[in-house]
């Protein structure tokens, strides 16, 4: 009986997230009369529920399969179904064009729910479980992050956001161009933008030996996500009595969060960098970490930074330097 109750407890979070998406889809169906909205959000909610449920119940070594399954179920559906077949620009520029033209199309709805309203409930779940860019980046070989580059490299993503917005505004007000919302030109925008994202993401991953380098330094989507995810009800919590402070979770975290320090302070993981990928919950040797619902304002960033090692002489007499996490 205890084992059955424990298994059911693990399915609470997947069930809640699935219910939220189904409820949103149903509300949009009833208000618009289009059942496609219910099918769209129902599919995404079911995919997230299945993946999160598998992650919660599978043995430790098999858990990543649940997340990767969801990444492909949602990522490919949005990439080919909503963007290519639906002929809509699902990139951030498409959302900007949609707001300027007053056309509430797929990109605007997607950003409103997945990047603004949704993170208040479930944080940056999109980045860890549904992003079609991460779907590819997570297949690269650099799964163990060496730590963040020191300094303010993360500000590059805010610059990227401003460049994207500035480009759309220049085209709209300067050339009266507004074809980046729907139709063949929107598909070209979408494919070109994603081609740039994939090239930059893969290039940064190999340059910095870090699969999620693009997410940390260059992705413009993080601007709204980092703001609204501060208020996320769903965050990682640790059992302070079980935690030994071994640091295994921090070393495995793809976005370099110093998780034990939150535990020592009696806090949930308040970093807005957290992707809720649950790598930490799966790898913790004590089983001290889990997803939890609650209310606390995030924004406390405790991140692991690459530490340069002092110069030393090599065999040829030259000076070399390397970095460690």
ABEGO torsion letter per residue (X at the ends): XAAAAAAAAAAAAAAAAAAAAAAAAAAAAAAAGBAAAAAAAAAAAAAAAAAAAAAAABBAAAAAAAAAAAAAAAAAAAAAAAAAAAGBBABAAAAAAAAAAGBBBAAAAAAAAAAAAAAAAAEAAAAAAABAAAAAAAABABABBAEBBBEAAAAAAAAAAAAAAAAAAAAAAAAGBAAAABEAAAAAAAAAAAAAAAAAAAAAAAAAGBAAAAAAAABAAAAAAAAAAAABABBBBBBAAABAGAGAAAAABAAGBBAAAAAAAGBBBABAABAGAGAAAAABAAGABBBBBBBBBBGBBBBBBBBBBBBBBBAAGBBBBBBBX
